[in-house]
Amino acid sequence: MKINAKPILLSTGIIAILFYVLHVILGGFLWKGYSHLQQPISDLTSTGAPNRDLMFLFTNIYSGFVLIFAFTFTFYEGKKHHKFVFWGSISFIVLHLISILYTFFPQDLPGNGTTFLGSMHIVVTGLIVPFTIGAPLLIGLGFIKEKKWKSFGIFSVVISIAIFIFGGMSGVFFVNKLPYFGIVERINIGFLQIWTCCLSYKLISQK
């Protein structure tokens, strides 16, 4: 019996998000005193963080699955739609390729001083920002031009705008050391994860 690999490969978007969520929940549970309200998610894999190796295992699995999804989406769907969808899918790949650099440049824990690796972590974050906003925006603008995908296209553009707004807020909260930075950052990152999960489900369920 011939197995259709396409839906299996496209489901990796959902699988990736499950590992990401597990990483956040489990990391916070195992680290006594960790605050989801105040601390960034990247603290879980920062230099000197407890359970760092275990958390890196989850983030690496996440990266592997989400890259499979990104490449599968580009290969199967990139050229079927408006050119914006293709370039958006390329941006989606670049986004997650750059994010792999976080493995080599962990964040500095607050109070431990600034290191080269920690400084590069901030640089990597800056490199990711335009692709994080651009991927759902371009894909959304492309899908809007198709009747079947229009509603998801609008949803994608809204997600892009939300990431732009909350990404900016995250920067302001971080620089000024404002309280509840963790909440703002999680909302921002959550938008991308929700969009990825919805895109994966939409592609699997399409007929």
C-alpha distance (Angstrom), angle and dihedral (degrees) to the residues before:
residue distance angle dihedral
M1 . . .
K2 3.80 . .
I3 3.79 114.5 .
N4 3.80 118.7 -142.9
A5 3.80 103.4 -134.7
K6 3.80 95.7 -174.1
P7 3.85 99.4 79.9
I8 3.80 90.0 42.2
L9 3.79 92.4 53.2
L10 3.81 92.4 43.9
S11 3.81 90.5 52.3
T12 3.81 89.4 64.6
G13 3.81 87.8 84.4
I14 3.80 90.1 66.7
I15 3.81 92.8 40.8
A16 3.81 90.3 52.3
I17 3.79 92.7 53.9
L18 3.81 91.4 49.9
F19 3.80 89.9 57.0
Y20 3.80 90.9 46.6
V21 3.80 92.6 52.1
L22 3.81 90.7 45.5
H23 3.81 89.5 51.6
V24 3.82 91.7 53.8
I25 3.81 96.1 44.2
L26 3.80 96.8 41.8
G27 3.80 93.0 42.7
G28 3.78 92.3 53.4
F29 3.82 91.6 45.5
L30 3.80 95.1 51.0
W31 3.81 94.5 44.8
K32 3.79 105.1 74.4
G33 3.79 108.8 -146.2
Y34 3.78 95.4 20.1
S35 3.81 112.0 140.0
H36 3.80 120.5 -146.9
L37 3.79 86.8 -170.7
Q38 3.79 96.7 57.0
Q39 3.81 110.1 19.5
P40 3.81 129.4 72.4
I41 3.79 119.8 -117.4
S42 3.81 89.9 -117.7
D43 3.82 89.0 67.1
L44 3.81 86.4 76.1
T45 3.82 90.1 68.3
S46 3.81 97.4 30.7
T47 3.79 124.7 125.2
G48 3.79 108.1 -76.1
A49 3.81 95.8 12.0
P50 3.82 116.0 142.7
N51 3.81 115.0 -110.5
R52 3.82 88.4 15.3
D53 3.81 94.5 147.3
L54 3.81 92.5 50.2
M55 3.80 91.3 48.6
F56 3.80 90.7 49.3
L57 3.81 88.3 53.7
F58 3.80 90.2 58.2
T59 3.81 94.4 44.1
N60 3.81 91.4 48.7
I61 3.79 91.3 50.5
Y62 3.80 87.9 48.9
S63 3.81 90.8 50.6
G64 3.79 91.6 49.7
F65 3.79 95.1 51.0
V66 3.81 95.5 42.2
L67 3.82 91.2 50.5
I68 3.80 90.3 51.0
F69 3.80 87.5 52.0
A70 3.80 93.3 47.0
F71 3.81 93.8 50.1
T72 3.82 91.9 43.5
F73 3.80 91.6 50.8
T74 3.82 90.7 49.6
F75 3.81 93.6 46.4
Y76 3.81 98.1 45.1
E77 3.80 102.4 30.2
G78 3.80 108.3 18.1
K79 3.79 97.4 89.2
K80 3.82 97.0 32.9
H81 3.78 93.6 74.5
H82 3.79 140.3 39.6
K83 3.81 115.0 -45.6
F84 3.80 89.7 -108.2
V85 3.81 88.6 67.3
F86 3.79 90.8 54.6
W87 3.79 94.0 49.6
G88 3.78 90.1 43.9
S89 3.78 89.7 54.0
I90 3.81 89.7 50.5
S91 3.81 88.7 51.7
F92 3.80 88.3 50.2
I93 3.82 90.2 55.0
V94 3.81 92.9 46.6
L95 3.81 90.1 49.2
H96 3.79 92.7 58.0
L97 3.80 95.0 39.2
I98 3.80 89.1 56.2
S99 3.81 91.0 46.4
I100 3.82 89.1 62.3
L101 3.81 86.2 71.5
Y102 3.81 88.2 71.5
T103 3.80 86.4 75.6
F104 3.81 89.8 63.5
F105 3.80 96.8 36.8
P106 3.83 109.3 46.5
Q107 3.78 120.8 -174.6
D108 3.81 121.6 -100.7
L109 3.78 114.5 -113.4
P110 3.82 113.1 -119.5
G111 3.79 111.3 -92.6
N112 3.82 95.0 21.3
G113 3.80 96.2 95.1
T114 3.79 129.6 -114.1
T115 3.80 120.8 -64.5
F116 3.79 133.0 -175.3
L117 3.80 90.4 -108.5
G118 3.80 91.0 50.8
S119 3.80 91.7 49.0
M120 3.80 90.3 50.6
H121 3.80 88.5 51.3
I122 3.81 88.1 62.7
V123 3.82 90.7 46.7
V124 3.82 90.8 52.4
T125 3.80 89.5 50.5
G126 3.79 89.4 53.3
L127 3.81 91.0 51.0
I128 3.80 91.8 51.0
V129 3.81 96.9 51.2
P130 3.85 100.1 78.8
F131 3.80 92.2 47.0
T132 3.80 92.3 46.6
I133 3.80 89.7 55.7
G134 3.78 95.9 35.2
A135 3.82 100.2 51.1
P136 3.84 98.3 62.8
L137 3.82 90.7 34.7
L138 3.81 95.7 55.5
I139 3.80 93.7 39.7
G140 3.80 89.7 48.0
L141 3.81 93.8 49.3
G142 3.79 89.0 50.6
F143 3.80 94.9 47.7
I144 3.81 92.4 47.4
K145 3.80 88.0 68.9
E146 3.81 91.3 63.0
K147 3.80 122.9 72.5
K148 3.80 93.9 -143.9
W149 3.81 93.2 50.4
K150 3.81 100.8 31.2
S151 3.80 97.1 104.4
F152 3.79 91.6 49.1
G153 3.78 88.8 46.5
I154 3.81 91.1 55.9
F155 3.81 89.3 46.2
S156 3.82 89.9 52.4
V157 3.81 93.3 50.8
V158 3.82 90.4 49.3
I159 3.81 89.3 50.6
S160 3.80 90.0 51.1
I161 3.80 91.5 51.8
A162 3.82 90.8 47.4
I163 3.82 90.8 51.3
F164 3.81 89.6 50.4
I165 3.81 92.1 51.1
F166 3.80 98.5 42.8
G167 3.81 91.9 38.7
G168 3.78 88.3 58.1
M169 3.79 90.5 46.4
S170 3.81 90.2 50.5
G171 3.79 89.5 55.0
V172 3.80 92.1 49.9
F173 3.81 92.7 47.5
F174 3.81 91.8 47.5
V175 3.80 97.0 47.9
N176 3.79 93.6 45.1
K177 3.82 93.8 40.2
L178 3.78 90.9 -127.5
P179 3.82 120.5 177.6
Y180 3.80 120.5 -97.8
F181 3.79 93.5 28.7
G182 3.81 87.2 143.8
I183 3.80 91.9 62.5
V184 3.80 94.2 49.0
E185 3.80 92.1 47.5
R186 3.80 92.6 48.1
I187 3.80 91.4 51.1
N188 3.79 89.4 51.2
I189 3.81 95.2 47.6
G190 3.80 90.3 40.2
F191 3.80 91.8 61.8
L192 3.81 91.2 59.7
Q193 3.80 93.1 45.1
I194 3.81 92.8 48.5
W195 3.81 90.8 48.2
T196 3.81 91.5 49.4
C197 3.80 91.4 49.5
C198 3.82 92.2 47.7
L199 3.81 92.1 47.6
S200 3.79 90.7 50.8
Y201 3.81 91.9 49.5
K202 3.82 92.5 45.3
L203 3.79 91.8 52.5
I204 3.80 93.2 47.3
S205 3.81 93.7 48.4
Q206 3.81 97.1 45.2
K207 3.79 116.6 112.1
